Amino acid sequence: MLKLLKRIVQEVNAAKDWDKALRIVVQRVKEAIETQACTIYMLDTTSGEYVMMATDGLNAGAVGSIRVAVNQGLVGLVGQREEPINLEDAQSHPNFIYEAVVGEDQFKAFLGVPIIHHRQILGVLVIQQLEQRRFDESEEAFLITLSAQLAGVMAHAKVTNMFSTATSETKSGIPEDLATLGGLPCVPGVGIGTGLMVYPKADIAAVPDRKIDDVDAEIAFFEDALGSTREDIQALSEKLSETLPPEEQALFDAYLSILDRASLGEEVINEIRQHNWAQGALRIVIERHVKNFVQMEDDYLQERATDLKDLGRRVLAHLQEKSKERKQYPKKTILVGDEVSAADLAEAPEGCLVAVVSAKGSSNSHVAILARALGIPTVMAANGQPMASLDGKEVIVDGYYGHVYISPSKKLRKEFTLLAKEEEQLDADLAVLRDLPAKTPDGREIALYVNMGLVLDASVALSVGAAGVGLYRTEVSFMNRESFPVEEEQRVLYGQLLKAFSPRPVIMRTLDIGGDKSLPYFPIEEENPFLGWRGIRVTLDHPEVFLVQLRAMLRAGENLDNLQILLPMISGVSELDHALHFIDRAYNEVCDEGVDIEMPAIGVMIEVPSAVYQIEAIAKRVDFISVGSNDLIQYMLAVDRNNSRVADLYDALHPAVLQALVHIVEGAHRQSKPVSICGEMASDPVAVILLLAMGFDSMSMNARSLLRIKWVVRNFSLSQARKLLHDVMQIENPAMIRLHLEAALDEAGLGGLIRAGKR
């Protein structure tokens, strides 16, 4: 049964369009269970109806025309109850609706199973039989298992161009500018521009189709990439010729034969002649052959599908490498893709990127954090249309509500253009706050710092009047290299940053890798990286790296006196004591070498729940405390912040998070130690009201948010903030907490911080 399930899913994945994929499902299920009818109904979210999308056994003429309201019929009942319904005689059930055109009047037995993805009903899978009987447990289990697997495939297909959308959401005559995508609003703002599709390198399945004009040039381009791949395989063959037995060596000859122009090459060229670009043509040919292999009964032949996919990836890699020079970015680019990466953002020419739309990811993934630092409106986990449908089209991105509009009407474009201008005016108006203190109307002043990863960001940070650097991510400079930087290289880099901000403080976090941050020359591969070898655990295990960095920091601070050192991912006092020992050792070594420095202030990042409950013991040992809100929330709520499946559970305003923050501030203050908070929570105007009331001494955020946060601080008295904190601590639902705080911002005239424009 497992083999059959796998084969059905593979066939669905290989289908060219949505209709064919659904037909495969109903045909295979009918055969597998040996029943007389199998039907799929998909939910049309626009009309609130289930639409018959495919059937094998009922009247095929009813496909696309039969609709069932979500609260009617047996199909509607399955969706409402979100569980299987197994009936011996469906027609005797009070919810049964007779539709003559369907042709089910002779069927008695009925089993309907919901297709659910991320708690959202996508559709209902139904099997029926002529005789009156109850489907047995094995049949029900098979259908439940299949629907669970298909749910992910179907949801993914709708946003990645694997299938074309076939419900009335694209056929109901809805104006094109209302054919929107919805997702998670990750970076506020309005972006208007042209969509540019990006996709993972050497990922065959992710490549979209794209029309071309110059067929001959594209064929020559493909042949060049094919020749480069043949050279790679030939080189591998020669390298291993003396170590491999003849029968294994023959495999390389088979690969070269497949890569011959007269074999794989000719098929791809034929697809290019249909005016598809080389990458899309390659995908079509590879998927066609892979599908044939996986359907074969012979296990050996099935495994050849893996070989073919590998060869396809190698050719694609050369095509993509050679395509870099040909890539054209529109003047106002909106990057769209199944999974837009930080590298995609970095590759965009300066000044052209106006928004980002990604089918995967969450508001706290690294690409979202980078986009937020750059002030680029961003929507993650977008769904509702294939991503490729945005490629080359005019697109409007509403980063406040997570809406994306394709080919908008003049009226809609005019409205959002006005909102975008109001956004620009708001930023211009806030510029007057640059040199004013972040002080509440009743006199409470708080220091606002910036988070940084590159020294080049210093000018932007200084232009908004930052009080200093609250978090300098030293690992960023480690990532753009091919080996660990030596001490002198680090000293020069850190010295530039310290001088740029002097006398303002600069808090440098020691190397924080692991989790979702890796170095190309120091890979860390673990089954559960977020609970594994990361942060201080890595550097304590590698004193040769840790001591070099500490010495470089200390030497860079000579004659400046604004260096502070921050230790990441401390989970208890034993780790802290060990780290402090290395700091003392590095300090003594540098002093013995004649460098005239004072011991800098040492701080600890609180981002692990165990550290929350040892806060006073930790605070006794250091000079300051800094809360790393991103990871603390992740660990407190057991939510991977990069996983879009659970992204809606990641909430900075969760009551447990708020209680932990209060506990940290109170514990640190009892030891007379200042407390800062960095991470995305400090950039959220709604959350900042509570952080102010809790008693945080400073906050660190991306540079674009600093003046907006200063605006909040200067418009809320400490007494108002404390009243709001008291009120929300009585509320158990994070969503209700946010609504309560947003209402307070509105009342204070700060609504422009939580929605587009000044309204």
C-alpha positions in Angstrom: 0.0 0.0 0.0 2.8 2.4 0.8 4.4 1.7 -2.6 1.1 2.5 -4.3 0.7 5.8 -2.3 4.2 6.8 -3.3 3.5 6.1 -6.9 0.3 8.1 -7.0 2.0 11.1 -5.4 4.9 10.8 -7.9 2.5 10.8 -10.8 0.7 13.8 -9.4 4.0 15.7 -9.0 4.9 14.8 -12.6 1.6 16.0 -14.1 1.8 19.1 -16.3 -1.4 20.7 -15.2 -3.9 20.8 -12.4 -6.7 19.0 -14.3 -4.5 16.1 -15.3 -3.2 15.7 -11.7 -6.7 15.4 -10.3 -7.7 12.9 -13.0 -4.7 10.8 -12.1 -5.9 10.8 -8.4 -9.4 9.7 -9.1 -8.4 7.0 -11.6 -5.7 5.5 -9.3 -7.9 5.6 -6.2 -10.7 3.9 -8.0 -8.4 1.1 -9.2 -6.7 0.7 -5.8 -9.9 0.3 -3.8 -11.8 -1.4 -6.6 -14.8 0.8 -6.2 -17.2 2.2 -8.8 -16.6 5.9 -8.4 -14.0 8.4 -7.1 -14.5 12.1 -7.2 -12.6 15.2 -6.1 -14.3 18.4 -5.0 -12.1 21.5 -4.5 -13.0 24.5 -2.4 -13.5 27.7 -4.4 -12.7 30.3 -1.7 -14.1 33.1 -3.9 -17.7 31.7 -4.0 -17.6 29.6 -0.8 -18.5 26.4 -2.7 -17.1 23.0 -3.4 -16.6 22.5 -7.2 -16.5 19.0 -8.7 -13.1 19.0 -10.4 -12.5 15.4 -11.4 -14.4 12.1 -11.4 -14.0 8.5 -12.6 -17.4 6.8 -12.3 -19.9 9.7 -12.2 -20.9 11.9 -15.1 -17.8 13.5 -16.5 -20.0 16.3 -18.0 -20.7 17.5 -14.5 -17.0 18.4 -13.9 -16.6 22.1 -13.4 -20.3 22.8 -13.3 -21.6 21.1 -10.1 -21.1 23.3 -7.0 -22.0 22.5 -3.4 -22.2 25.2 -0.8 -19.9 24.7 2.1 -22.8 24.2 4.5 -24.8 21.8 2.2 -24.7 18.2 1.1 -22.5 15.3 2.3 -19.5 17.0 0.8 -20.2 20.2 2.7 -20.7 18.1 5.9 -17.2 16.4 5.4 -15.7 19.9 5.2 -17.6 21.3 8.1 -16.7 18.4 10.4 -13.1 18.1 9.1 -13.2 14.3 9.4 -14.2 11.3 7.3 -17.8 10.4 6.8 -18.4 6.7 6.0 -22.1 5.8 5.1 -23.7 2.5 4.1 -26.5 4.2 2.4 -25.7 7.8 1.5 -29.2 8.6 0.1 -30.9 8.0 3.4 -28.8 10.6 5.1 -30.6 13.9 5.7 -27.7 15.9 4.1 -27.8 14.0 0.8 -28.7 16.3 -2.1 -29.9 14.7 -5.4 -28.5 16.2 -8.6 -29.6 14.3 -11.7 -26.7 15.6 -13.8 -24.2 14.0 -11.4 -25.4 10.5 -12.2 -25.0 9.1 -8.6 -28.6 8.0 -8.1 -27.6 4.3 -8.2 -24.8 4.6 -5.7 -25.3 3.6 -2.0 -22.0 3.4 -0.2 -20.2 6.7 0.4 -16.8 7.6 2.0 -15.7 11.3 2.0 -12.4 12.4 3.4 -11.3 16.1 3.8 -8.1 17.4 2.1 -6.6 19.8 4.7 -3.4 21.8 4.6 -2.3 24.1 7.5 -5.8 23.8 9.1 -7.4 25.1 5.8 -9.8 22.9 3.9 -8.7 22.5 0.3 -11.3 20.0 -0.8 -13.0 16.6 -0.3 -12.0 13.2 -1.8 -15.0 10.9 -2.2 -15.4 7.2 -3.2 -18.8 5.5 -3.8 -20.1 2.1 -4.5 -23.3 0.7 -6.0 -24.1 -1.8 -3.3 -25.1 -0.8 0.3 -22.1 -1.4 2.5 -19.7 0.4 4.9 -16.1 0.9 3.5 -13.7 -1.1 5.8 -11.0 0.4 8.0 -8.2 -0.3 5.6 -9.9 1.5 2.8 -10.7 4.5 5.0 -7.1 4.5 6.3 -5.8 4.5 2.7 -8.0 7.4 1.7 -7.0 9.4 4.8 -3.3 8.8 4.2 -3.5 9.7 0.6 -5.5 13.0 1.2 -2.9 14.0 3.8 -0.1 13.6 1.3 -2.0 15.2 -1.5 -2.8 18.2 0.7 0.8 19.4 0.7 1.3 18.7 -3.0 -1.9 20.5 -3.9 -1.2 23.6 -1.7 2.4 23.8 -3.0 1.2 23.3 -6.6 -1.1 26.3 -6.5 1.7 28.7 -5.6 4.6 27.3 -7.6 3.3 26.9 -11.2 3.5 23.1 -11.0 -0.1 23.1 -11.9 -2.4 25.8 -13.4 -5.2 26.9 -11.2 -8.5 25.5 -12.4 -11.3 26.6 -10.0 -13.5 29.6 -10.7 -11.0 31.8 -8.9 -9.5 32.3 -12.3 -12.6 31.5 -14.4 -15.3 33.5 -12.7 -14.8 36.7 -14.5 -13.2 38.4 -11.5 -11.3 41.5 -12.7 -7.6 40.8 -13.2 -6.5 43.3 -10.6 -8.6 41.5 -7.9 -6.7 38.2 -8.7 -4.6 38.6 -5.6 -2.2 36.5 -3.5 -2.5 36.5 0.2 0.3 35.8 2.7 2.1 36.9 5.8 2.7 40.6 6.0 6.4 40.7 7.0 7.8 44.1 6.2 5.3 47.1 6.1 5.1 49.4 3.2 3.8 49.6 -0.4 5.9 48.4 -3.4 4.8 49.0 -7.0 6.9 47.5 -9.8 7.5 44.6 -12.2 7.7 41.0 -11.0 10.9 39.1 -11.6 10.9 35.4 -10.9 13.8 33.9 -9.0 14.3 30.2 -8.1 16.7 28.0 -6.3 20.0 27.2 -8.2 20.0 23.8 -10.0 16.4 22.9 -8.9 14.8 21.5 -11.9 11.2 21.4 -10.5 11.3 25.1 -9.6 12.2 26.4 -13.1 9.2 28.1 -14.8 8.4 28.2 -18.5 9.4 31.5 -20.2 8.8 32.6 -23.8 11.7 33.6 -26.0 12.0 35.3 -29.3 15.5 34.3 -30.6 15.3 30.5 -30.8 18.6 30.0 -32.6 20.5 32.0 -29.9 18.8 30.0 -27.1 19.7 26.6 -28.8 23.4 27.8 -29.1 23.2 28.8 -25.4 21.9 25.4 -24.4 24.5 23.5 -26.5 27.3 25.5 -24.8 25.9 24.4 -21.4 25.5 20.8 -22.5 29.1 20.8 -23.7 30.3 22.1 -20.4 28.4 19.4 -18.6 30.0 16.7 -20.8 33.4 18.1 -20.0 32.6 17.8 -16.2 31.5 14.2 -16.6 34.6 13.3 -18.7 36.9 14.9 -16.1 35.2 12.9 -13.3 35.6 9.7 -15.4 39.3 10.3 -15.9 39.9 11.2 -12.3 38.3 7.9 -11.1 39.5 5.7 -13.9 42.3 4.0 -11.9 40.1 3.3 -8.8 36.8 2.2 -10.2 36.2 -1.3 -11.7 35.3 -1.5 -15.4 31.6 -2.1 -14.8 31.3 1.1 -12.6 33.4 3.1 -15.1 30.9 2.2 -17.8 28.3 4.3 -15.9 30.2 7.4 -17.0 30.1 6.3 -20.6 26.3 5.9 -20.2 26.1 9.5 -18.8 28.0 10.9 -21.7 25.8 9.0 -24.1 22.7 10.6 -22.5 24.3 14.0 -22.7 24.9 13.6 -26.4 23.3 16.2 -28.7 21.5 13.4 -30.5 19.9 12.1 -27.3 18.9 14.4 -24.5 20.1 17.4 -26.3 17.9 16.9 -29.3 14.8 16.6 -27.2 15.5 19.8 -25.3 16.2 21.6 -28.6 12.8 20.5 -29.9 11.2 22.1 -26.8 13.2 25.3 -27.3 11.9 25.4 -30.9 8.5 25.8 -29.3 9.8 29.2 -28.0 10.5 28.0 -24.5 13.8 29.1 -22.9 16.5 26.5 -22.4 15.9 26.0 -18.6 12.2 25.4 -19.1 12.8 23.1 -22.0 15.3 21.1 -20.0 12.8 20.8 -17.1 10.1 19.4 -19.4 12.4 16.7 -20.9 13.9 15.6 -17.6 10.5 15.4 -15.9 9.1 13.4 -18.8 11.8 10.8 -18.5 11.8 10.7 -14.7 8.1 10.0 -14.8 8.6 7.1 -17.1 11.3 5.6 -14.9 9.4 5.9 -11.6 6.4 4.1 -13.1 8.5 1.0 -14.0 8.1 -2.1 -11.8 11.9 -2.8 -11.8 13.7 -1.2 -8.8 16.9 -0.9 -10.7 15.2 1.1 -13.5 13.4 3.2 -10.9 16.8 4.2 -9.5 17.9 5.5 -12.9 15.4 8.4 -12.4 17.9 9.7 -9.7 20.7 9.5 -12.2 18.7 11.5 -14.8 17.7 14.1 -12.3 21.4 14.5 -11.3 22.4 15.0 -14.9 19.6 17.5 -15.4 20.8 19.5 -12.4 24.3 19.6 -13.7 23.2 21.0 -17.1 20.9 23.5 -15.3 23.7 24.7 -13.1 25.7 25.6 -16.2 22.7 27.3 -17.8 22.1 29.3 -14.7 25.8 30.3 -14.3 25.9 31.4 -17.9 22.6 33.2 -17.5 23.9 35.6 -14.8 25.2 38.0 -17.3 21.9 38.0 -19.3 19.7 38.7 -16.3 17.8 41.9 -16.7 16.4 43.7 -13.6 13.4 46.0 -14.2 13.9 49.6 -13.0 11.5 48.9 -10.1 12.0 45.2 -9.4 9.7 43.0 -7.2 11.4 39.7 -6.6 9.0 36.8 -6.6 9.7 33.1 -6.1 8.9 29.9 -4.4 11.6 30.6 -1.9 13.4 34.0 -2.3 16.7 33.9 -0.5 19.0 36.5 1.1 21.4 35.9 -1.8 18.6 36.9 -4.3 18.2 40.2 -2.5 22.0 40.8 -2.4 22.3 40.1 -6.2 19.7 42.8 -7.1 21.3 46.1 -8.3 21.4 48.9 -5.8 18.3 51.0 -5.8 16.1 48.9 -8.1 14.4 46.5 -5.5 11.0 47.8 -4.3 9.3 44.6 -2.8 9.6 40.9 -2.2 7.0 38.1 -2.5 7.9 34.5 -1.5 5.7 31.4 -1.4 7.7 30.1 1.5 9.2 31.6 4.6 8.0 33.5 7.6 8.2 37.0 9.1 11.3 36.0 11.1 13.2 34.1 8.4 16.6 35.7 7.5 15.4 37.0 4.2 12.5 38.8 5.9 14.9 40.2 8.5 17.2 41.4 5.8 14.4 42.9 3.8 13.2 44.7 6.9 16.6 46.2 7.5 16.6 47.4 3.9 13.1 48.8 4.3 11.7 46.6 1.4 7.9 45.7 1.7 7.7 42.0 1.9 5.0 39.3 1.9 6.0 35.7 2.8 4.0 32.4 2.6 2.1 33.9 -0.3 -0.6 31.7 -1.9 -3.5 31.9 -4.3 -1.7 32.1 -7.6 1.3 30.4 -9.2 4.4 32.5 -8.5 5.3 32.5 -12.2 2.0 34.4 -12.9 3.8 37.5 -11.4 6.8 37.2 -13.7 7.0 40.2 -16.0 3.7 41.6 -14.8 3.0 44.9 -13.0 2.6 44.0 -9.3 1.5 45.9 -6.2 2.7 44.6 -2.8 0.9 45.7 0.3 3.3 44.8 3.1 0.9 45.9 5.8 -1.9 43.4 5.1 0.0 40.7 3.1 -1.9 41.4 -0.2 -0.3 41.2 -3.6 -2.2 42.6 -6.7 -1.3 41.4 -10.2 -1.8 43.7 -13.2 -3.8 46.3 -11.2 -6.4 48.6 -12.8 -5.7 52.3 -13.1 -7.9 53.0 -10.2 -6.1 50.5 -7.9 -2.7 51.7 -9.1 -3.7 55.3 -8.4 -4.8 54.5 -4.9 -1.6 52.6 -4.0 0.6 55.2 -5.6 -1.0 57.8 -3.3 -0.4 55.6 -0.3 3.2 55.1 -1.3 3.7 58.8 -1.5 2.1 59.2 2.0 4.6 56.6 3.2 7.5 58.7 1.7 6.1 61.8 3.3 5.9 60.1 6.7 9.5 59.2 6.5 10.4 62.7 5.5 8.4 64.1 8.4 10.1 61.8 10.9 13.5 63.1 9.8 13.0 66.1 12.2 13.3 63.6 15.1 16.9 62.7 14.2 18.6 64.7 16.8 15.9 64.7 19.4 16.0 62.3 22.4 13.8 59.2 22.6 12.0 60.6 25.7 8.4 60.1 26.8 6.2 63.2 27.5 6.6 62.5 31.2 10.4 62.4 31.0 11.5 58.7 30.7 14.4 58.5 28.2 15.4 55.3 26.5 18.4 54.7 24.2 17.7 53.6 20.7 20.5 51.6 19.0 20.8 49.9 15.6 21.5 46.3 14.6 24.2 45.9 12.0 26.0 43.2 10.1 28.2 45.2 7.8 30.5 48.1 8.5 29.1 49.7 5.3 25.7 50.2 7.2 27.3 52.7 9.6 26.4 55.8 7.5 22.8 54.8 7.3 22.7 54.1 11.1 24.3 57.5 11.9 21.9 59.3 9.5 18.9 58.4 11.6 20.6 59.5 14.9 21.3 56.1 16.4 22.7 56.2 19.9 25.1 53.4 19.0 25.2 49.8 17.8 23.2 47.6 20.0 24.1 44.4 18.1 26.9 44.0 15.6 26.6 40.5 14.1 30.2 39.6 13.6 29.3 36.3 11.8 28.2 38.3 8.7 31.9 39.2 7.9 32.8 35.5 8.4 30.2 34.4 5.9 31.6 36.3 2.9 34.9 34.5 2.9 36.5 31.1 2.1 38.3 30.7 5.4 38.3 32.1 9.0 39.6 35.7 9.0 42.9 36.1 10.8 43.3 38.3 13.8 44.6 41.4 12.0 41.9 41.3 9.4 39.3 41.3 12.2 41.0 44.0 14.1 41.0 46.3 11.1 37.3 45.6 10.4 36.2 46.1 14.1 38.4 49.2 14.4 36.6 50.8 11.4 33.2 50.3 13.1 34.4 51.5 16.5 35.9 54.7 15.0 32.8 55.4 12.9 30.6 55.4 16.0 33.0 56.8 18.7 32.2 57.8 21.3 28.8 56.0 20.9 28.9 52.4 22.3 29.3 49.5 19.9 28.1 46.1 21.2 29.9 43.3 19.3 28.4 39.8 19.5 31.0 37.0 19.4 30.7 34.6 16.5 27.1 33.2 16.4 26.9 30.3 13.8 24.8 27.2 13.7 21.1 26.8 13.4 20.2 28.5 10.1 23.6 30.3 9.9 26.5 28.4 8.4 29.9 29.2 7.1 30.8 27.7 3.7 34.2 26.5 5.0 32.9 25.3 8.3 29.6 23.4 7.6 27.5 22.2 10.5 25.1 19.5 9.6 22.7 18.2 12.2 19.2 16.7 12.4 18.0 19.4 14.7 20.4 22.4 14.2 18.4 24.9 16.4 18.8 22.6 19.4 22.3 21.6 18.5 25.8 23.0 18.1 25.4 26.7 17.8 26.4 30.1 19.3 28.7 30.0 22.3 28.8 26.1 22.1 30.8 26.3 18.9 33.2 28.9 20.1 33.8 27.3 23.4 34.7 24.1 21.6 37.1 26.0 19.3 39.2 28.3 21.5 41.5 28.8 18.5 38.7 30.7 16.8 37.2 32.3 19.9 40.5 33.7 21.3 41.5 35.1 17.9 38.2 37.0 17.7 38.4 38.3 21.3 41.9 39.5 20.9 41.0 41.3 17.6 38.0 43.0 19.4 40.2 44.1 22.3 43.0 45.4 20.1 40.5 47.3 17.9 39.2 49.1 21.0 42.5 50.7 21.9 42.2 54.5 22.5 38.5 54.4 21.7 36.8 53.1 24.9 33.4 52.3 23.2 33.7 48.5 22.8 31.3 46.2 24.5 31.3 42.4 24.0 28.1 40.3 23.9 28.0 36.5 24.3 25.3 34.6 22.4 23.2 31.5 23.3 24.2 31.3 26.9 22.1 28.6 28.5 23.5 28.6 32.0 26.2 29.9 34.3 28.7 27.1 33.6 28.9 28.2 29.9 29.1 31.8 31.0 32.0 31.2 33.4 33.9 29.3 30.7 33.4 32.1 28.3 34.5 34.8 30.8 37.6 32.7 31.5 38.6 33.1 27.8 37.8 36.8 27.8 40.1 37.3 30.8 42.8 35.2 29.1 42.6 37.2 25.9 42.6 40.5 27.8 45.7 39.6 29.8 47.5 38.4 26.6 46.7 41.7 24.8 47.8 43.8 27.8 51.0 41.8 28.1 51.7 42.7 24.5 51.7 46.4 25.4 48.2 47.3 24.2 46.7 50.0 26.5 43.0 49.1 27.0 40.5 48.8 29.8 38.4 45.7 30.1 35.2 46.4 28.1 31.7 45.8 29.4 30.6 42.2 29.0 27.0 41.2 28.3 25.0 38.1 27.8 22.2 37.5 25.3 19.1 36.0 26.9 17.6 33.8 24.2 17.2 30.4 25.9 14.4 29.7 28.4 16.9 28.3 30.9 18.7 31.6 31.0 15.5 33.4 31.8 15.2 31.4 35.0 18.8 32.0 35.9 18.7 35.7 35.1 20.0 36.9 38.5 22.8 34.4 38.6 23.8 35.5 35.1 23.4 39.2 35.8 25.8 39.0 38.8 28.6 37.9 36.6 28.3 40.5 33.7 27.9 44.2 33.1 24.7 44.2 31.1 21.9 42.0 29.7 20.6 41.9 26.1 17.4 40.0 25.2 17.6 38.3 21.8 13.9 38.4 21.1 13.9 36.3 17.8 15.4 33.2 19.3 13.8 33.7 22.7 10.3 33.7 21.2 11.3 30.7 19.0 12.4 28.6 22.0 9.6 29.8 24.3 6.9 28.8 21.9 8.7 25.8 20.3 8.2 27.3 16.9 10.9 27.2 14.1 10.7 30.8 12.9 11.8 29.8 9.4 9.0 27.3 9.0 5.9 28.7 7.2 3.8 25.8 8.4 3.9 27.1 12.0 4.6 30.8 11.3 1.2 31.8 12.6 2.2 30.4 16.0 5.2 32.6 16.3 4.0 35.7 18.1 6.0 38.2 20.1 2.8 39.2 22.0 2.1 35.7 23.4 1.4 36.1 27.1 4.2 33.6 28.0 6.7 35.7 26.1 5.5 38.9 27.8 5.8 37.3 31.2 9.3 36.1 30.5 10.4 39.6 29.4 9.0 41.1 32.6 10.9 38.4 34.6 14.1 39.2 32.8 14.0 43.0 33.4 13.0 42.6 37.0 15.8 40.1 37.7 18.5 42.1 36.0 17.4 45.3 37.7 17.5 43.6 41.1 21.2 43.1 40.3 21.5 46.8 39.2 22.3 45.8 35.6 20.9 47.5 32.5 18.8 45.5 30.1 18.5 46.0 26.3 16.4 44.1 23.7 17.4 43.5 20.1 15.6 41.6 17.4 12.5 42.2 15.4 10.3 42.8 18.5 12.2 46.1 19.1 11.2 47.2 15.6 7.5 46.6 16.1 5.7 49.8 17.1 3.0 47.8 18.9 5.4 45.8 21.0 7.6 48.8 21.8 4.8 50.3 24.0 5.0 47.2 26.3 8.9 47.2 26.2 8.9 50.8 27.4 6.5 49.9 30.2 8.5 46.9 31.3 11.5 49.1 32.0 14.0 48.2 29.2 16.9 50.6 29.3 17.6 50.5 25.6 16.3 48.9 22.4 18.2 47.9 19.2 16.6 47.7 15.8 17.1 48.0 12.1 18.0 51.5 11.0 14.8 52.1 9.0 12.6 51.5 12.1 14.5 53.8 14.5 12.8 57.1 13.8 9.4 55.4 13.8 10.1 53.8 17.2 11.3 57.2 18.4 8.0 58.6 17.3 6.1 56.1 19.4 8.3 56.7 22.5 7.8 60.5 22.2 4.0 60.1 22.0 3.4 57.7 24.9 3.9 58.6 28.5 5.4 56.0 30.7 2.2 56.0 32.8 0.1 55.3 29.6 2.4 52.5 28.6 2.3 50.9 32.1 -1.5 51.1 32.1 -1.5 49.3 28.7 0.9 46.7 30.0 -1.3 46.1 33.0 -4.3 45.7 30.8 -2.8 43.3 28.3 -1.3 41.1 30.9 -4.8 40.1 31.8 -5.5 39.0 28.2 -4.9 35.4 27.3 -5.1 35.7 23.5 -2.1 37.2 21.5 -4.4 38.4 18.7 -6.6 40.3 21.2 -3.4 41.9 22.7 -2.3 43.2 19.3 -5.8 44.6 18.6 -5.8 46.4 22.0 -2.4 47.9 21.3 -3.2 48.9 17.7 -6.3 50.7 19.0 -4.0 52.6 21.4 -1.7 53.6 18.5 -4.7 54.8 16.5 -5.9 56.9 19.4 -2.5 58.5 19.8 -2.5 59.5 16.1 0.1 56.9 15.1 -2.0 54.8 12.8 0.4 55.4 9.9 2.8 52.9 11.6 0.5 50.0 11.3 -1.1 50.5 7.9 -0.3 52.2 4.6 -0.6 56.0 4.4 -1.4 58.5 7.1 -5.0 57.3 7.7 
